[in-house]
Amino acid sequence: MAAVALWQPQQEGLGEICGLLEQHISPTSDKPRIWQQLQHYSQFPDFNNYLAFIFAHAEGKSVEVRQAAGLLLKNNLRTAFKSMTPSHQQYIKSELLPCLGAADRHIRSTVGTVISVVVQQGRVFGWPELLQALVQCLDSNDLNHMEGAMDALSKICEDIPQELDSDVPGLAERPINVFLPRLFQFFQSPHASLRKLSLGSINQFIMLMPSGLLLSMDQYVQGLFALADDPSAEVRKLVCAAFVQLIEVRPSFLEPHLRNVIEYMLQANKDTEDEVSLESCEFWSAYCEAQLPPGNLREYLPRLIPILLSNMVYADDDESLVEAEEDESFPDRDQDLKPRFHASRFHGADNLEDEDDDTVNIWNLRKCSAAGLDILSNVFGDEILPTLMPLVQAKLATTADSSWKEREAAVLTLGAIAEGCINGLYPHLPEMVAFLIPLLDDKFPLIRSITCWTLSRYSRFVVQSIGHQKGREQFEKVLLGLLKRVLDTNKRVQEAACSAFATLEEEAAEELSPLLEIILQHLLCAFGKYQKRNLRIVYDAIGTLADAVGGELNQARYLDILMPPLITKWQQLSNSDKDLFPLLECFTSIAQALGPGFSQFAEPVFQRCINLIQTQQLAKVDPLSAGGQYDKEFIVCSLDLLAGLAEGLGSGIESLVANCNLRDLLLQCCMDDDLDVRQSAFALLGDIARVCAVHLRPHLGDFLNVAVKQLSTPELKKNLSVANNACWAIGELAVKVHQEISPIVMTVVSCLVPILQHAEGLNKSLIENSAITLGRLAWVCPELVSPHMEHFMQAWCIALSMIRDDIEKEDAFRGLCAMVRANPSAALNSLVYMCKAIASWHEIRSQDLRNEVCQVVNGYKQMLGNGAWEQCMSTLEPLVTDRLSKYLV
């Protein structure tokens, strides 16, 4: 300890730093200048010692100055602690510990934060004195010391709980086992702050479940029940949080107490404190998702459902009520413009996109109750209707203006149960939809907006009913009703209507064709009047429309409505404007829908994508010359739009590719550090290979090497989506360049075989694309691949039998036939699997492939002779032998 005593602050430096901190916390000061000066001081090796000294000893200074010193110290230690000299580390630690019992609450709270950072950086075993100090304070019976130590301990539990559940040299047991008995004791403390901090600390260990907590489980659960009616709302909220977490991770512990827990949660769900009712409301979803027997909850439904319904009514302080007053004349606020994320292009069956929309909503009791009802309706289905529907009907029957929130909640309820209760509602849906349509014109904007959402939840039913006259009339009423709301003057209603309309479009697909003109007129009218935030949703609705009706859009009268406003907007936006992202996505859908019809608009769009990629690649290394900061989204959206153009224009894109440096840019993107950029780059590589592989030839070896690298095992788990697209692109290249791919064939095969042999845990698309690419390589280079076929034949055939009939599957089977011709005996051991793969075809459309498959099947029948062939057939299911018989002579 001698070294610690050596460091002393110099009065001059102390005065300067205190002066700066005083300015730093003054509301009128020049923040950037002060920040710069503080940065200047932090170059001195003992600057953090000064901060620790001011924090611990500057008694004459205001608490605010001391707190500012502590918070600055915390931020510095995050980055600098490990590189400090041991004597400075030791000095700071020695100044922090006495502050645990400080008289001022703010100092105690700040020291807890700093201590947690030191433990994160230097670990518990690096500070043995801390554990002793915490135990002494907890046992001291002095409120300040107990509270200070509990605050620090709770922050360590929150930030790094695993630290306390690890062995510490010199300690007989793990730290958590030293603290647990003391934490349980504080459950009975007369001080609410200690009850709250101790319970919050233990709750942090539910996921980790150290053995100490596992052994004290009964004591913990009894403690929760003892705190269940605590006068402090914060404590009651933590009790609810504990029950929710336990039901998620360790439901078996609650099973003996389940009736009491459910009773308590029902009561807590009606708590007058919002934070308690919200936390308890999470329990119902957690219970259902833990897949516990629904029967335990069934008898409580008649009491639970009315509580959820009453909690779905807007609270008076819900900020949506304020927003709902804003019509389109109010300018968007900056916080309205949420960040948006573009999902990179993915080639295959199961894109791993999240289905949630990209608006970041505030979670509250109303939304939590609706989500709970949605999940309950999926578990209990129509059983909940007898309790629920009379309540909904009573709310809908009210007409007074003062009860509009009740009516709104009833419409929300109908939307929430749309999936789970569809069977029971089915006979009544025509009347229900007919009842909802007029609510689209309600005078209260939030009733109009929720009606849009609820109708969209029934859009599948609305579209399925088109087959008969009344159903078609109702479909048109819903569609026109939503379009009318798309042009509402209220921004909240515009948003809901546009999103609901996009959902209806997805369901209706080609049924939209007769109404295309009206739809386009409304959407482009909205495009003209919406502000920035809602404009993004219009782009989405236009893109979804293009995906839904496809080539039907390719008519002059439609393009005259659709394209001029979009092109004008395209020309207005600068290359650094993030509003380009949704427009690029929208153009991608339009290009794919119009196909060759997009060629009249293609050149400027193509050229701009190239420019955007070039600008961003420059911005990465030299933002000044590029005129802005690097943002990968520009590259990802541009690559995806180029892929959409390749898909839409087909070989028509060839002249555009020929006259630019796309090939070099694309190679750079395939080697990018960022996974999303690589994912989109390999998707484009495959699309370009399909339509004009000739322009990739000069760099063919480079493209193939980079693509194979994505399939090597260490990289694979990091991003399956990149590997998936790279794998598909290699196959597309193989069928276009044939023998030129031979130098790399065996490297690719050696990467694909392990994927097929260890398919569990990988996504379906990667397995399918690996099987197809392996087949395509075998088709173009059978002499290279066939000598190794016995190593992978079985796993490969299993994967092939999972693929739906299409042109890619045809290519793979051409490879199968080519290999069998080259090396028939190697497949004998896997004959049963090969037969199953052949039988997975519903119909082979290509006559020449069908003939090849016939030759393979009949070849093996002759080769084996009758006895062995019959024996092989007897192991197959009747459906398989039945389908195989089509190929036998």
N, C-alpha and C positions, 0 to 999 in steps of 0.2 A: 504493500500500500504506500510505501514511501514516495514512489514516483508521482502519485496523485497529488500529494501536497505541494509539489514543486510548481504546478501551474497556477499563476495568479493573473487576473486581468489587469491591464494597464488602464489607469483612470481615463486617459485621453481617448483611447479606443472605445472604452465603455460608453463614454459620453456621446461620441459620434454615432455609435450604433443605436443607442437609446433614442437619440434625436431623430435618426432616420425612421425608426419604428414608430415614433410618435407621429411623424408626418404620414407614414404608410397607412395608419388607421384613421387619419383625418379625412373627412368626406370631401374636402375641397382641394386636396393635394394633387400634384402632378404625378399620377401613378406611374406612367412609363419611365419618367426620370428616376424616381425613387427605386423602382425595380432594377433599373440599370446599375444604380449605385450599390444596391444590395448584392447584385451579381458580382460586382467588382470586389466587394469585401469577401465573397465566398471563395475567392482564389487564395486567401490566406489560410494556412493549414489549421490555425486555431480559431477560425471564425465560429465554428459550431460550439467550441468551449464557451465563447462569449455569450452565445445565445442561451446555452444551458445555465450559465451564471445569472444572466438577467432573469431568466424564467424562474430560477430557484430563489434568488436573493434580492432582486430589485424591489425591496420593501417600500421605498419611497415613491416608486412609480405606480401608475394606475394598473389595475388588473388587466386592462385591455392591452397595455404594452407588454406585460409579462406573457399574456396569452399569445400575442402576435409572435413573440420570440419563440414560444413553444411550438407553434404551428409551422413556423419557418424551419425550425430545427427538425421537426418530423419530416418535412418534405426533403430537406437536405440529406437526412440519414438514409432515406429510401435509396438514394443513388450513391452516397459517399461512404456509408458506414464501413463497408468491407475494406475500403482502401485507406482508412484512417490508421494512424499509429496506435498500437495497443494502449499506450499511456493516455492518449486522448479519448479512446473508447472508454477506458476505465474511469476517467474523470467524469465524463458525461453520465455514465451509469450511476456513479456515486452521488451526483447532484440530483438525479431523478428520484431515487428511492425515498428520501425524506419528504418529497412533495406528495407522496401518497396520502399523508394525513393532513395536508394543507387545510387551513381554516376556510379558504374560499372554494366554493363548489366548482367554479370555472377552472381553477388551477388543477383541482383533483381530476376533473374530466379530461383536461388537455394532457396531463401526465400519463393517464391511461392510454391515450392514443399514441404518445411517443414511445412508451414502453412496448406496446404491441409491435411497433415498427422495428425496434431494436431486437426483439425476439425473432421476428421474421428474418432479419438479416443475420443475426449471430446465434440463433437457435437457443433453446432452453439450457442445454448443457454448457453453453458459453457464458452463462450468467447465474451461477449457483446461488449467489446472494439474493437474487430476485425471489426465488421460491421461499426462502426463509423469511424474507421481509413480508411477502404476501400472507404467509401462514400467521406470522406474528400480528399483523394488522387485523386479520379476520378473527383472531382469538382475543383481541384487545378489549372488547366491549366499549370502545370509544367510537361513536357514530362516524365521525369524520374519517378515522383510520379504516373502519370496516367498509365504509362506502367507497373510499378511494381505492382500496385493494380490490373490492368487488367490481368496480368499474374497469380497472385494468384487466382483471381476470376475464371479465365478460368480453372485452375486446379481443383478447388472445383467443378465447373460445370461438369467437365469430370469424376471425381472420385465419387462424391456423390451428384448428382443434386437434389435428393429428399430432402436433408438437407435444401436447400434454398426454397423449396416449402412446408415448414412446419411452424406451428404457433410457435412463439418464445415469451415466457412470457416477458411482458414489451414493446413489439413492437406492434404498432397499425396495421401493416399489415405484410404479409409474406415477407421475405428478397427478394425473386425473384421480387416482385412488386416494391420494392425500387430500384432495379438495372435495371429493364427492360428499363425504359425511358432513363436512362443514356447510356445503351448499344445501343439503337436505335440511340441516338445522335452521338455516335462514328462511325456509318456507314458513316457519312459525314466528318470524321476527315481527315485532310491532311496527317496524318501519316499512312502508310500502316500497321504498326504493330498493331495500335489500331483498324483499320477496321477489320483486320484478327482475333484478339483476341475477339472482341465483337461479330462478326458473329459466330465464332466457339462456343462461350459460349451459344448463343441462340439456335444454332442447337442441343445442348445436351438436350434441353427440348422438342424436337418434339415428342419423344415417350411418355414422361410424360404428356405433354400438360397441364400445370397448367392454371388455369382460367385466370390469367393475360395475358398469351400469346394468349389464345383463343380470348380474347376481343381485342387484338392488331393485329389480324391476317392480316387485310388489310394493316396496317402500315408495318408489317413484309414482306409481299409479295411485296409491292411497294419498300421497301428497297432492297430486293433481285434484283429486276429489275434495280434499280439504281446502284447496284454494279456489274451488269452482265458483263460490259466491263471494269472492274477495271484494271489498269495497272499491278497490282500484280497478278501473277499466283496463289499464295496461296489463295488469296481472291476469284478468279474465281472458283477455285476448290471447295471452301466451298459453293459458290452459287449453283454449280451443286449438291453437296452433299445434300444441303437443299431441292432442288427440288426432288431428288431421294427419300429422306426420306418422304417428304410430300406426294408423289404419292403413297408410300407404306402404310402410316398410316392414312393420312387425305386427300384422293384424292379430296373430295368435295371442299376444299379450292382452289384447282388449276383449277377446272372445268371452272370458268368464264375466266381464263387466259390461257386456255390450248393451243390455237393456238400460243400465244406468247412464252409459255414455250417450245413447240416442236420446233419452229423456233430457239429459243436460243440454245437448246440442239443440233440441227443439226449443228449449227455454232461451238459450243464448242467441238463437236465431231471431228472437224478438227483443233482444237487448236494446235499451234506448241509446246506447253508445254505438255509433256506426261501425267503429273499428272492430268491436266484439261481434256484432251480427255478421259483418262481412267475413271475418275469419271463420266463424262457425258454419257459415253457408258453404264454405269450401268442402265441408265434411261429406255432403251428400254425393258430390261428384267423386271424391276420393274413395268413398265406400263402394260405389258402383265400379269404379275403375280397378279396384283391388280384387274384383271378381269374387267377392264374398257371396254366400248364399243369399239371394234376394229375399227369401222368405222372412229373414230376421227384420227386414225393413217394412215388409208388406203391411203389417197391422198399423204402422204409424202413418201411412200415406194420407188417410183422411185428416190427420192433424198437420202434416208437413205441407201438403199442397196449398192450403189457404195461406200459410205463412209465406211461402215462396211467392204466391200471387200478390199478396199485399206489399211485399218487398220489391216487386217489379214496377211499382208505381214510381214515377219520377220523384226524387226528393226535392224539397223546395230549393236547396242550395246546389242542385246539379248544374254544372256549368253549361250543359247542353241547352238548358232553358234560356240562358243569356244568348248563346250562339244562335239559337233558333229565331231570335228576333231579327237577325241580320239578313236583310235582303241583298240583292245583287249590287245595290248602289254602294254598299260598304266595301272599302278596299280590303283585300286579303291582308292579314297580318303575317309577319315573318314566321311566327310559330305555326301558322296554318300549313305552311309548305313543308310537309314532312319529308325526310329523305326517302328516296325511292330506290329500290334495288332491282336490277335487271337479272333475270335468271339466264345463265349462259345456255346456248343451244346444245341440245342433247340428242344423240341419234339412238333411238331404241325404244323398248317397250315401257320402261317404268322410270320416267324422269323422277329424280329425287327431290323435286321442288316442294316447297311448303305451300299448302293450299291457302294459307291465310292471306287476306289482302294486306297491302303494305301500309295501311294507316295504323298509326300507333295510338291506341285508345287508352283512356284512363280506366282502369278496372275499378268497378264500384259494386255496391250491393245489388243494384238493379241488374247489371250484366251478369254477376255471379249467380243470382237467383234464376235468371233465364237459362244460363248454361246448365245449372243443376236440374232444372225442369226438363231441358232437352235430353240430358243423360238418363234421368229417371224414365222419360217416355220411351227411350230406346231399350231400357231394361224391362220395364213392366208393360210396355205397349198399351193396348186398349183398356187394361185394368184401371188406369187412372182416370179414364173419361167420366165415369159416373160421379166422381167427386169434383172433377175439374169443370165440366161443361156448364153445370148450373151456375157456378161462380162467374164464368166468362159471360154467360148470357145475361146475368144480372148486371154486370158492369156495362155491357154493350147497350143495355136497355135504357141506361141513364141518358138524359138529353140536356141537362143544365150545363151552361158554359163552365160552371165551377167544377164539374166532375169530368172535364175532358181528360185529365191524367188517368182516371180510372179506365176510361174507354181506350186510351192509348195502350195501357198495360194489357188490356184484354186482347187487342190486336197483336201485340208482341207475343202473348201466350200462344195464340193460334200459330204463329210462325215458329215458336220454339218446339212445338210438338209435331211439326209437319212430317218429320221422318219417322219418329217412334210410333205415332198413333195413326199412321196413314190408313191401315186396314179398317179400323173402327170409324174413321172419318169418311172413308171412301164413298159410302152411299149418300152422304150429305154434302160432298164437295161442290157440286154444281150450285146449290143454294148458298153455300158459304162464300164461294168466289163471287157470286152475284151480290151478296151482302157487302163484300169488301170493295167492289169496284166503285160505288158512289163515295166511299170514304177517301178515295183519291182526290176528291174535290172539297174535303172538309176545310172549315175555315182555320183550324189550328194546324200550323205547319208540321208539328211533330206527329200529328195523326196522319197527315199526308205522307210523311217520310216513312213511318213505320209500316204503313199499308203497302208501300212499294216493296219493302223488304219481305213482308209476309207473303204477298202475292208471288214474289220470286221463289219462295220456298216451295210453292205448289206448281211451279212452272212445268214440271214433268207431267203432272196430271193434266194441266191445261192443254199441253201440246198433244198428249195421247188422245184427247177427246175430239181432235179435229175431224176424225173419221165420219162423224154424223153432223147434220146441219146445225143443231143447237150448240154442239161443242165448238164448231168452227166459228159460230157467231160470238161465243164467249171468248175464244182465243183472240179474235180481232178486237173485242172490247177491252180485254186486258192490255193487248199490245198498244192500242191507240190511247188508252188511259195512261199507260206509263210514258208514252211519247209526249203526251200533253204535259205531264209532270216534269219531263226532261227540260221543258221550256218554262218551268215555274220561276217566279221572281225570287224565291227563297233559296239561298245557296245550299242549305242543308237538304232541302227537298230535291234540288238538282242532283246532288251527289247520290242520294238514295235511289232516285229514279234511274239515273244512268247506270249504276251498278246492277240494279234489278233488271234493267233492260238487257244488259250484257249476259246475265244468267239465262234470261228467256231466249236470247239469240242462240246460245249454245245448245239448248234443248230443241229449239225449233228447226235449226239448220235450213234445209232447202224449202221448208214450209214458208220461209220469209219471202221467197222470190216474188209472189204476186204483189207484195206490199213494199218492194224495194224502194220505189220512188219516194213514197211517203216517209219511209224510215230515213232515207238519206237526207231528204229535205229537213226533217226535224233535227237530225244529228248535226248537220252542217250549219243549221240556224243556231244551235247551241254552241257550236264551235266559234261562231261569230260573236256570241255575247258572253260566254263564260270568262271568269277570271282564271288566273294561273292554276290555282289548286284544282278546280273542277275540270279544267281543260284536260288534265291528264286522264281523267276518267272517260272523257269523250273519245280521246285517242284509243283507249282500250275498247270502248264500245264499237268504234269504227273497225279496229283490227279484228275484233271478235266477229263482226258482221262479215268481213271478208273471208275469214276462216270458215264461217257457217255456210255462205252461199257459193263460195268458190268461183268458178268460171262464169256463173250467171251474171256476175258484176261486169263482165267484159262487154258492155254495150255502150255505144256512144252516149245515149241519153242519161245513163247512170254516171259515166265518167265525167260528163260535163258538170254534174252537180258536185261530184266527189273531189276531183283532182285540183281544180283551180285554187280553192281556199287553202288546201294542204300545201300546194307548191308555193303560194304566196308566203305562207308561214315559214316554210323551208328556206325561202330566200331571205326572210327578215332576220332569222336567228343567226347569231355569230357562231364561229367554230368553238367558242369557249362557253356557250350558253347551255346549261344543263337541261333546259327545256327541249333540247334536241333528242334526249334519250327516248321519251315516249313517242316522239314523232318517228324516230328511226325504227322503233318496234312496230309502229302502225304501218309504215311503208313496207316492212318485212312481210306482214300478213297480206298486204295488198298485192305485192309483187308475186307472192306464191299463188294468190287467187287468180290474178289476171293472166298468169303464165306469159306466153309470147305477147299478149296484149299490153304488157307493161313496157314493151321495147321502146315505145315513143317517149317514155319518161326516163328511160334507164340511164342514158349517158351522164347527165348532170348528177344523178343520185350516186352512180358508181364512182364518178370522179371525186365527189365530195367525201365518200367513205375512205378512199385512198388518202385524200388530204388530211382527214381527221386522224387516221392511223399514223401518218408521217409526223404530223404536228405533235402528237402525244409521245411518240418515240423520241422526238427531239426534247420535249419538255422534261422527259425523264432525266436526261443528262444536262440540259441547259435551259431551265425555265425562262430565263431572260430573253434568249433569242426566240423561244417558242411563243412568247407573249402570254404565258400563263402557267399555273402549276399543273403537274401531271395528274391525270385522273383516268384510271384504267377503264372506267365505264364507257368512255368515248370509244376506246379500242374494241371492247367486247360488243357493244351495240353495232359498231360499224362492221365488224367481222360477221355478225349474225345477219345483218342486212345484205351483205355481199353473198352469204350462203343462200338467203331467200331469193336473191336475184338469179343465182346459178340454178336453183331449183325451178324458178318460174320461167326463166328465158331458155333454159336448156343450152343447147349448143349455140343459141343466139348470143350468148355472153362472150363467145370466143374472140370477136373483134375487139371488145373492150379490154379483155385480159391481155391480148397480144400487144396493145399499145401502152402498157404501163408497167410499173415495177412491182406489181402485186406479188410476184413469185418471191422476190427478196424480202418484202415486208412480211409475207406469210411465214417464211422460214424463221425470221426473227421472232414472230409471235409464238411459233411452235416451241421456241427455246426460252420463252419468257419465264421469269421467276413466279409470276402469279398464276395460280391454278385456273381461275376463271378465264383468263386470256388464253391459256393453253387449250382449255376445253373448247372454246369457240373456234380457235385456230384449227384444231384437228377436224372439227365438224366441217369447216370451210374446205380444208384440204380434201376430205372425202367427196364433197360436192363438186369441187373443181376437177378432181380425178374423173368423176362420172362424165362430165360434159366436155372437158378439153384437156385431157391428161398431157397432150403434146407439149403444153407450155410449162409443165413441171419437169419435163425430162432432163434439162440441163442440171437440175439440182436433185435429181431423183434419189441418188445415194444418200444425200444429206437428209432429205425428208424421211426416208425410211429409217435411217439410224436414229433420228430424234424420236420417231414414232415408237420404235422398238424399246427405246429407253423407258418410255412410260409404262411398259409392261413388265419391266424387271421387278422382281419380288419386293425389294425394300420400298420402291416408289409406289407400288400398287395400292397398298392399304391407305396411303395418304389421300389419294383421290381416285376413287373408282370411276368417276364421270370422265376424267381426262383419259384414263386407260381405255374406257369403253369407246370413246370417240376415236382415239388413236388406232385401236384395234380394227374398228370399222373402216377407217381410212386406208389402212394397209390392204385390206381385202378389196376395196374399190380400185386401188392402184394396181393390184395384182391382175385383175381381169382386163385391165386396159394395156399394161405394158408387157404382159406375158413373161417370156424368158428373161427379160431385163431384170426381173426381180430375183433371179436365181441366187446371186451372191449372198442374199440375206435370208433366204428361205429357212434354212435350218436354225438360224438364231431366233427367228420369229416362232417357229414350231416349238423350240425348247422353252419359250416363255408361255405359249398357249397351253401346252400339255398340263403343267402344274395347275393352271387356272381351272381346267376341266376336271382334273383329278381331285381338287379340293374346293369344290363348288360351294359347299355350305358357307354361309356368311358373306358371300359375294352377291351382287345384285343380278337379277334375272337377265338384264340386258347384256351385261358383260359376258355371261355364260353363252348367250345366244350368239353375240358377235364373235366370240372366240371360236365357237363351233363353225360359224359360216366362213370366217377368214381362214381357218385351218383347211376347210373344204376347197376354198378358192385357190389356196396355194397348192393343194394336192392336184387340182384340176390343171393348173398351168405348168407345174413341175412334178408330175407323178413319179418320175424316175428318182427324184431326190427324197421325196417324202415316204414313198411306199416301203422302203427297207425298214423303216422304224414303226410301221403301223401297229404291230402287235402291242407296243408299249402304251398306246393311247386309244385303241379301237373301242374298247368297252365304254370308257368315260365319254368319248366323242359321240358314240351312237346314242347314249342316254340323253346327251344334250340335244342332238339333232331331233330326237323324237318329241322334244318339247316345243319345237318351233312351228309357228303357223305357216300354212301354205303361202309362199310368195316367191318372187323371182330370186331373192337371195338364197332361199332354201334350195331352189333348183340348182343354183351354182354349186352349193355345198355338196349336193348329191352327184353332180357331174364329177366332182373330186373323188367322192366315194367310189363311183364306178371305175374311174381311171386308175385308182390305186389297186382295186381288186383285180382289174385286168393285169396290172403289172406284177402283183404278188399275191395270188389267190390263197396260198396256203396260210399266209400270216393272219388272215381274218378268221380262220376256222374256229379258233377258241372263243371268238366273240360272235359267232353266227347268230345265236339267239337274240343278242342285242341289236345286231344288224337287221334281223327280221322285224323286230319291234319298231326300229327307226323307219323302215320302208312302209310298215303298216300305219305309221303316223300320218301319212298323206291321205287327205280326203279324196283328192283327185290330182294326178300329175297332168297339168295342161299341155306341157311341151311333149309333142309326139316322139321326138328323137330321144329325150331323156327317158320317156316311158319305155321305149324299146331297149335302152341300155339297162334299165332296172330289170326288165324281163330277162335279158341275157344273164345278168348276175344271179338272179334267183334260180333260173333253170340250170345255170352252170354248176351251182352248188348241189342242186338236186342230183345231177348226173355224177358229180364228183364223189358224193357220199354213198351213192347207191341206195336202194330202197330202204333197207333196215335202219341205217343210221339217220337218213332223212326223216323217216317216220318218227324215230325216237326224238329227234330235235323238235319236230312239230308238236309232239305230245306234251312238251313242257310249256307251250304257249297258250294264252287265253283264246277262247273261241273267236272273239272279235278280231284278234290279230291273224289267226289262220284264215279266217273268212276274207279279210282284206288281202292277204298274201295270194290267195287263190286266183285273184284277178291277173297276177303276173305269170302264173304257171301255164306252160303249154299243155 
